[in-house]
Amino acid sequence: MPFDRYGVLAGTLHQHFRDTPDTEGAWFHVNLRVDAPDGRYKCAVDVDSHDSDTGVQWKVFTVDAAALGPMAALAPGFHDLARTPGSGALDYIRHPALRRRQDWPGWLPGPLRELLDRLLKSSPPWTSGSNLEAATAFEPILTVGRQILVFGEPFDTGLGVHNIHQNQGDAYGSPWWPENGIWQDGATMTRRPDGRYDVFLNKFSGQKDHTDADGHPV
């Protein structure tokens, strides 16, 4: 079943650092420390795969604040979100600012494909690679002092957010199948000086890009 709670942390990025081996469980994370009125939150962003030698997949791109609806105007702190369109919740497959609208033929030059993506307001294709490559792609948007939005599941105890990745599309029989759900995807966004947001989306390579109304792969 979907998470009991899902939401977004709005705050100020205080620090970020990579895991050292075996310090925070089986998977490799980029760790964020985010300041909010009730304290400093711990946020662990997965950049390692659950079950694949391929590693993770990720996207880094920029969106206008208006594309995020009410999220850009949130007061600092953690906010629970309804798992519905329009609440501010994220869904990589269904949210108009996040979904991939069109795959372009490989013979088109890269700059032209990027221009078409921008014109259609389409997110870029997924990049696949290692945990270190994913961390290296993520870290340039993590400017200390920036306003930040971290979407995911809050800790049961203490201040923190985890499951900051796609949370749907896991295969039947996997340990994560029961947690599949729509409009509960995790993400990290930081506010640029021009008011737009840099976005980092991440998923495990075994998660599918097409899901049903329960978040299960189709």
C-alpha positions, 0 to 999 in steps of 0.5 A: 500500500502507499506510504502512510504519510507523504509530503514536502520539506521546505527549508534552507540547505545547510550542508550536503555530503556523501555517505562513507561506506556502511554508515547509513545502511545498504545503499549509497546516499547523498545526505542533506541537512536542511534548516527549518523553524522546528530544527535541522532535518536529515534527508537521505537521497538514494543514488544507488540501486536496490537490485541492479548492477546498472545503478540508478537513473536520474534527471537534472533540469530546471522548471519555472516556479509556476509549474510547481503550483502551491509548492513555491510559496510554502512556508518553511517546515514539513507539509503533509500532501494529499496524494492527488493532482493539484495538491503539490504532490509529485508523480514522475509519470503524471505531473506535467512539469516532470513527465517525459513528453516525447522521445526524439530520434537519435539522429537529431543533434543533441542541442536540437533535442534539448531545444525541442524539450524546452519548447514542449516543457518536457523533462529530459530523458533518464541518464543511467550510471553508477552511484558516483556518477549520479552524486556528481550530477546531483551536487551542482544544484546543492548550493548551501544557503539556497531554499530547498524543497525535499519531497518524500516520506517523513521519518517516524521518529525525529526530523528527517525525510527519506524515500526521496526517489520514484515510489512507483513502478516496482515489479510484483514480487519485489520487496518494494511492490507494496509501497507502490503508489501514484502521486507520492514520488520523492525529489529534490529542488533548489531555488535559483537566484532567478526564482526558477527551481533546479530539479533532481529526479532519481529512480532505480533502474528496475522501476518501470515508466508506465504504471496503473492507478495503484502505481504498479507497473503495466 
